[in-house]
Amino acid sequence: MTTVPRRALRAEVWIVLGLSLGQSAVYAVVSLVRKALSDAGIGGSTATLNPTRDTSAWLDLVLNLLSIGFALVPVALALYLLSADRRWDPTLPRLRERLGLTGDRPGLDVAWGAALAALIGIPGLGVYFAGRALGVTAEVVASDLSAHWWTVPVLVLSAVQNAVLEEVVVVGYLFTRLRQLRWGPLAIVVVAALLRGSYHLYQGVGQGLGNVAMGLLLGWFYLRTGRLWPLIVAHTILDVVAFVGYALLADTLGLR
């Protein structure tokens, strides 16, 4: 058995994060500073999660689909790099087994995912409104898409994309690599949670802290179970409810 050189692993981690959520974290910090220095402050600013990309309906659809597709390229890269570990150590389980992405217990994975979504989502609303009241959270516009036949399907795809990208890269990939770099479980969970919080800072300090708490819970769950599917299910449910719910109720509730 041959092990991957630790220096190569460190370089790989920085490259993957630099091409994906690490890059998002840097931009999010700059966005937060920009909001804080503006006349309106953080509380008077907005953060749009699913913006309209063109006034033409069909171009808007195409651009949104392209955005979703290209956002998943770092996932493909991370999975490819992890699967290449078997070249160094043929005794390793297949990648689906290592990450907990096997399809042998879908009912249990969905049930755990729904439970995690409820556990995160209900307190998450409280964190958001508390942050708004304190002026440390921007007004989050979950969808700025106009009403078309494709709006809801695109929002669902966007939710799935967010879930797959974040959970595969921040949990499946990063946890695996940090273990190989001989990090302890607590350090892995904390660092991954801080990363998760950092790339949400464009929404404000409150949302950043809320996502750190979410990361701690999901990281702990993954360490205990070794299953990535429940995390993806939970994240998808949270974002579908937020994105689609906002799109359907925004006009009724006077949110836009």
Phi, psi and omega in degrees: 000134178246137179261151178289133179302136184296325179298320179294322179296317179300314180298319180298316180300314180297322180292313180298315179292324179294334178269353186225249190282338173294318175299316178300324180296318179297312179297324180294320178296316178297320179297320179296316178298317180299316179295318182296327182274351180286162180298325182283340183074179181297314183296335180266005181259171178234157175227113182262122186272323180231083186280157168289131185256347178198151180287338176280129184299316184287326176290323176300316178299311182300314182294323177292319178294321177297318179299317179295315182296312181291333178293340180270354179300317176299332175295314178300319179297313181299316180292322178297315181294320178293321180294334180290348179300332182293343174291328179275326183220092182296345180281350180296146174296163175298158189300320180300323179286322180296323184265354183074041180245022176285158182255029185276347179215065183297322181299315180293319179298317179293319180297314177295321179297317179295320179295318178296320180298317179294320181294328180271317190293317183294308175296331180298324176297319178297319178297319181296310183291327176294319178296322177296318181295326181275352180077019181251006179231134177287160172288118183269119176261103187292332178207131175246014181286140175289163182281111175228172178296336184262000186299308182296313177303320179294321178294323177294316177299321178297320178296315179297317179300313178302315183296313182294314181300307186291315185286324178291314185283310187284328181254295184302307182287306188294318178300317180297313183292319181293327173298316180295334177273007174069033171283151176282158182303317181297315180298320180298311182297316183293313181296317179296321179293321178295321176298316180300317179293324185294320182279002171256004184293343176297341177273352180119168182296319182301314179291328175297313179294321178299322179285333172297315179298318177300317180296322178297316180294312182293323178296317177299316180298318181294321177297322182285325188251333185069018182249123179270334182304314181300326178293317179295318178297313181300313181296320179297315179300313180302314184285324177298314179299316181292310186291306184290319178301317179295315182298323183278331187250353186302313181292320181297320183270001179072032181277349178208000000 
